[in-house]
Every structure is written in structure tokens, then in C-alpha cells.
Amino acid sequence: MSRAFGLYIHVPFCAGKCPYCDFYSRTPSGEERELYARRVKELLARWGTQCQRPLSTVYFGGGTPSLLGADRLCGLLEQAARHFSLEEGAEITCEVNPTGIGEVFFQELRAGGFNRLSMGMQSAHERELRLLGRRHSPEDVGRAVERARTGGFSNLSLDLMLALPGSTQEGLGQSIGFAAGLEPEHLSAYLLKVEPDTPFAAQGVQPLEEDAAADQYLFCVEELERRGYFQYEISNFARPGYESRHNLLYWHCEEYLGLGPGAHSFYQGQRFYWPRDLAAFLAGSGPVEDGPGGSPEEFAMLNLRLAEGLALQDCRARFGQEGEALFSRIEAQASRCPPDLLRQEPGRRIAFRPEGFLVSSALLAKLLGE
């Protein structure tokens, strides 16, 4: 049985830039949208011939993919299916914003083969939405979810953001309740991180201090589980059976191809990326090499981002004796860590608890660096 293989298409267009966002995007002209779609179709034909592997997952991210319109999005998916082929039951996701999309858009997307949506809700509070530069209201999210359901989508994810300046645990609980009340199959919950060269960084905006942010995170994990959404990755929660297969492909260190300015790839043991430059991408520039990938250490690091953690049998299956030796080294280091951060099944599995996810960078350095 062949291993999973994914496709990520980065659509670098947004109506306006949110002040916290570090992803590459810009406001498009009508011509740029058409040129972009044409360029991606060329690359799909070229890479499909080269890879000759069926796609397990396809993910259109951004930016705001819906700015391409349903016709172009479906045309790109059709091109991917033609030149790669899609596995039966492949997960096909499109990111959407809660505003400016009618029911017809969702119907066309569903008819074109998309079967999953990821929607940026972020908060159920107007003040927090304005702080984040979002152009929607909580009511807009509700209407968009209803339209998506009517349009035929039965797999929907919503995003939440934690540790916003001035936010409270009570307010977060209200946002969680609002999101869960819309009954999505999946929820992502991200701690606000102020990235360099964003408007938030220039304005000196800061998230909640560390202890308050940690309290919000742990409250979120507990509250979402109480409502039937179980944590499967540091920032991702799902009803059983609705975990994002595309995300899991990354954390299981499987291969994927990324197309579009700013998109990253891992293919045939190598990592590479397209520069964050739309003009260069449209002019035909190629990706930039980013070194080898898929080492035992990288495999372990990525798997430890998952609630299921790192399993000895997976290390053995992927790397043989080298994988067994690495698991033994990590297990020895894990035995020296506080038990409230990790859970261990000796000789079988090592996994982070939610408290461990909060300090995952330091914990990974200890487990892998000594």
C-alpha cells in the first residue's frame, strides 16, 4: 500500500491584510487571478507527470482562496485530479472567510469535488474581531455555516484565537460555546503569536502574559473535550473521525507538494519552497531548495506534536533499528521529565499532555537534543 501524498495550493490573495497575519498575500487584480490560475495549472500538469502518485488530500489555503471564485477553484481541482488522480474518498479542503460568499458558491464548490471547509471565525466578540482586523461579525459566521450546510458540506472546521489582549477566560468560554453551537466537525484554537514584520509587531501589540495564556489554553482543551471535540494535535480538535487528514499528513512526516508563492514542499526526501513573490511566481521562477527532510529526529519531533505521540512501532516501521535506537534515547530522556508534562507507555509510546504542549519547544529540545 502506497504512503499518503498531499497537495497544498497557496492562494496569495486577500481583500485586506489582518494585522496579525504572517502568511504571504496581497490584494489581487482581475488579471492576476487569471494568470495565477493558469500558472498553477501548468505546474500541476508538470508535477503530476513527474510524481505519478495519487493524492490523498488537497488543501487550498491562503490568503483567501474564495477570491479566485468557484469556477477557478474547481478548475484547479479538476486539473489536479487529471494529472495526479485522487484516491477514493480523498479529503479536499478549501479555506473560506465568513463574508461575501453566497449559497451558490458553496453549491458549486461541492459539485466540483470539494468536501471540507475551513472557516476563520477567531472570536464571538465584536471587540476582539475588530482588534484582529476581521471584517465579519459573529452573525456572519452563523449565516456562512448555514449556507455551507445547505450547499452540501458535512465536514466543516472553525478557527478560534486565544490569549488576545484584554481577553478573559469567561469571554473565551462564550466564543467556544458560540462555535460549538454551530456544530462544526473540527475546531482549531491558536494562541496569538505576534510575528515580526506584521502590523501588530509595529504597533507593539502583545498577547496575554504567559500564565494567563496558559490558563486559557488548558481551559480551552477541557471545555472543547466536554463538548465532544477531542485534542489530536497541539492546536487542533475534532469529533471522532473528523481529524484533518491533511494536517495529519504533515505531522506524520508524509510527503506533500506545495504550489504557489510561499508554499513549502517535502518530496523524495527533500524540502523546498516557492519565494514569497507573486510576480516571480507568475514569471515562471522555480522553487528554492531547503535541505533534506524526513530524518528520524524530524519524524519524532513532528509526531510528538500529536496527542497520540510517538510510537515505537512507527519508528521501527519507518527507520528499522535506527528508529528503535532513537525511541530508546527519547524514552530515557522522557523518564527524567515531570510526569505532568508527559504520559508514557513504557516500550510503546511517548506523548505530551496538554501541559506539555504549552512548553513543547523546551520539551522537544530536551528529548531530542541530548
Solvent accessible surface area in square Angstrom, and as a share of the most:
residue,aa,sasa,rsa
1,M,244,1.09
2,S,76,0.49
3,R,122,0.44
4,A,35,0.27
5,F,1,0.00
6,G,0,0.00
7,L,0,0.00
8,Y,38,0.14
9,I,0,0.00
10,H,7,0.03
11,V,0,0.00
12,P,0,0.00
13,F,0,0.00
14,C,21,0.12
15,A,74,0.58
16,G,17,0.17
17,K,88,0.37
18,C,15,0.09
19,P,20,0.13
20,Y,30,0.11
21,C,25,0.15
22,D,63,0.33
23,F,134,0.56
24,Y,39,0.15
25,S,16,0.10
26,R,104,0.38
27,T,90,0.52
28,P,18,0.12
29,S,55,0.35
30,G,47,0.45
31,E,122,0.55
32,E,28,0.13
33,R,59,0.22
34,E,72,0.32
35,L,61,0.30
36,Y,0,0.00
37,A,5,0.04
38,R,127,0.46
39,R,15,0.06
40,V,0,0.00
41,K,75,0.32
42,E,87,0.39
43,L,1,0.00
44,L,0,0.00
45,A,30,0.23
46,R,141,0.52
47,W,29,0.10
48,G,1,0.01
49,T,94,0.55
50,Q,103,0.46
51,C,10,0.06
52,Q,145,0.64
53,R,55,0.20
54,P,51,0.32
55,L,0,0.00
56,S,9,0.06
57,T,3,0.01
58,V,0,0.00
59,Y,26,0.10
60,F,0,0.00
61,G,0,0.00
62,G,11,0.10
63,G,17,0.17
64,T,11,0.06
65,P,1,0.00
66,S,18,0.12
67,L,49,0.25
68,L,2,0.01
69,G,27,0.26
70,A,8,0.06
71,D,118,0.61
72,R,71,0.26
73,L,0,0.00
74,C,24,0.15
75,G,15,0.15
76,L,0,0.00
77,L,4,0.02
78,E,103,0.46
79,Q,21,0.09
80,A,0,0.00
81,A,37,0.28
82,R,146,0.53
83,H,60,0.27
84,F,10,0.04
85,S,52,0.34
86,L,61,0.31
87,E,58,0.26
88,E,178,0.80
89,G,56,0.54
90,A,7,0.05
91,E,7,0.03
92,I,3,0.02
93,T,0,0.00
94,C,0,0.00
95,E,48,0.21
96,V,5,0.03
97,N,50,0.26
98,P,6,0.04
99,T,51,0.30
100,G,88,0.85
101,I,14,0.07
102,G,37,0.36
103,E,62,0.28
104,V,94,0.54
105,F,26,0.11
106,F,0,0.00
107,Q,77,0.34
108,E,76,0.34
109,L,0,0.00
110,R,91,0.33
111,A,93,0.72
112,G,32,0.31
113,G,34,0.33
114,F,0,0.00
115,N,45,0.23
116,R,5,0.02
117,L,0,0.00
118,S,13,0.08
119,M,1,0.00
120,G,9,0.08
121,M,0,0.00
122,Q,14,0.06
123,S,1,0.01
124,A,19,0.15
125,H,47,0.21
126,E,82,0.37
127,R,132,0.48
128,E,15,0.07
129,L,0,0.00
130,R,117,0.43
131,L,52,0.26
132,L,0,0.00
133,G,26,0.25
134,R,26,0.09
135,R,143,0.52
136,H,6,0.03
137,S,22,0.14
138,P,9,0.06
139,E,100,0.45
140,D,30,0.15
141,V,0,0.00
142,G,19,0.19
143,R,115,0.42
144,A,1,0.01
145,V,7,0.04
146,E,117,0.52
147,R,85,0.31
148,A,0,0.00
149,R,74,0.27
150,T,82,0.48
151,G,7,0.07
152,G,40,0.38
153,F,3,0.01
154,S,79,0.51
155,N,27,0.14
156,L,1,0.00
157,S,2,0.01
158,L,0,0.00
159,D,28,0.15
160,L,1,0.00
161,M,22,0.10
162,L,1,0.01
163,A,2,0.01
164,L,2,0.01
165,P,31,0.20
166,G,60,0.58
167,S,17,0.11
168,T,78,0.45
169,Q,85,0.38
170,E,130,0.58
171,G,12,0.12
172,L,12,0.06
173,G,16,0.15
174,Q,96,0.43
175,S,4,0.03
176,I,0,0.00
177,G,19,0.19
178,F,68,0.28
179,A,0,0.00
180,A,12,0.09
181,G,58,0.55
182,L,41,0.20
183,E,101,0.45
184,P,0,0.00
185,E,15,0.07
186,H,2,0.01
187,L,0,0.00
188,S,5,0.03
189,A,1,0.01
190,Y,88,0.33
191,L,66,0.33
192,L,11,0.05
193,K,141,0.60
194,V,33,0.19
195,E,46,0.21
196,P,96,0.61
197,D,146,0.76
198,T,6,0.04
199,P,54,0.34
200,F,2,0.01
201,A,41,0.32
202,A,93,0.72
203,Q,121,0.54
204,G,48,0.46
205,V,26,0.15
206,Q,121,0.54
207,P,39,0.24
208,L,39,0.19
209,E,111,0.50
210,E,143,0.64
211,D,100,0.52
212,A,32,0.25
213,A,14,0.11
214,A,23,0.18
215,D,83,0.43
216,Q,5,0.02
217,Y,5,0.02
218,L,52,0.26
219,F,49,0.20
220,C,0,0.00
221,V,14,0.08
222,E,128,0.58
223,E,22,0.10
224,L,0,0.00
225,E,90,0.40
226,R,164,0.60
227,R,92,0.34
228,G,24,0.23
229,Y,2,0.01
230,F,93,0.39
231,Q,28,0.13
232,Y,22,0.09
233,E,1,0.01
234,I,26,0.13
235,S,14,0.09
236,N,7,0.03
237,F,1,0.00
238,A,1,0.01
239,R,75,0.28
240,P,97,0.61
241,G,70,0.67
242,Y,84,0.32
243,E,54,0.24
244,S,0,0.00
245,R,106,0.39
246,H,3,0.01
247,N,32,0.16
248,L,36,0.18
249,L,6,0.03
250,Y,55,0.21
251,W,45,0.16
252,H,55,0.25
253,C,2,0.01
254,E,24,0.11
255,E,27,0.12
256,Y,25,0.09
257,L,0,0.00
258,G,0,0.00
259,L,0,0.00
260,G,0,0.00
261,P,0,0.00
262,G,21,0.21
263,A,2,0.02
264,H,95,0.42
265,S,1,0.01
266,F,10,0.04
267,Y,12,0.05
268,Q,130,0.58
269,G,28,0.27
270,Q,92,0.41
271,R,45,0.16
272,F,22,0.09
273,Y,65,0.25
274,W,5,0.02
275,P,47,0.29
276,R,131,0.48
277,D,61,0.32
278,L,1,0.01
279,A,68,0.53
280,A,32,0.25
281,F,3,0.01
282,L,45,0.22
283,A,89,0.69
284,G,43,0.41
285,S,42,0.27
286,G,41,0.40
287,P,50,0.32
288,V,62,0.36
289,E,156,0.70
290,D,74,0.39
291,G,29,0.28
292,P,111,0.70
293,G,17,0.16
294,G,16,0.16
295,S,50,0.32
296,P,15,0.10
297,E,74,0.33
298,E,37,0.17
299,F,8,0.03
300,A,0,0.00
301,M,65,0.29
302,L,19,0.10
303,N,2,0.01
304,L,0,0.00
305,R,65,0.24
306,L,1,0.00
307,A,21,0.17
308,E,77,0.35
309,G,2,0.02
310,L,0,0.00
311,A,2,0.01
312,L,32,0.16
313,Q,117,0.52
314,D,55,0.29
315,C,0,0.00
316,R,110,0.40
317,A,91,0.71
318,R,60,0.22
319,F,46,0.19
320,G,31,0.30
321,Q,159,0.70
322,E,107,0.48
323,G,0,0.00
324,E,60,0.27
325,A,47,0.36
326,L,6,0.03
327,F,3,0.01
328,S,65,0.42
329,R,122,0.44
330,I,1,0.00
331,E,40,0.18
332,A,47,0.36
333,Q,14,0.06
334,A,1,0.01
335,S,82,0.53
336,R,162,0.59
337,C,11,0.07
338,P,72,0.45
339,P,108,0.68
340,D,83,0.43
341,L,31,0.16
342,L,6,0.03
343,R,90,0.33
344,Q,67,0.30
345,E,59,0.26
346,P,116,0.73
347,G,37,0.35
348,R,159,0.58
349,R,56,0.20
350,I,0,0.00
351,A,0,0.00
352,F,4,0.02
353,R,91,0.33
354,P,41,0.26
355,E,68,0.31
356,G,0,0.00
357,F,9,0.04
358,L,52,0.26
359,V,68,0.39
360,S,17,0.11
361,S,93,0.60
362,A,71,0.55
363,L,9,0.05
364,L,24,0.12
365,A,64,0.50
366,K,67,0.28
367,L,3,0.02
368,L,46,0.23
369,G,63,0.60
370,E,140,0.63
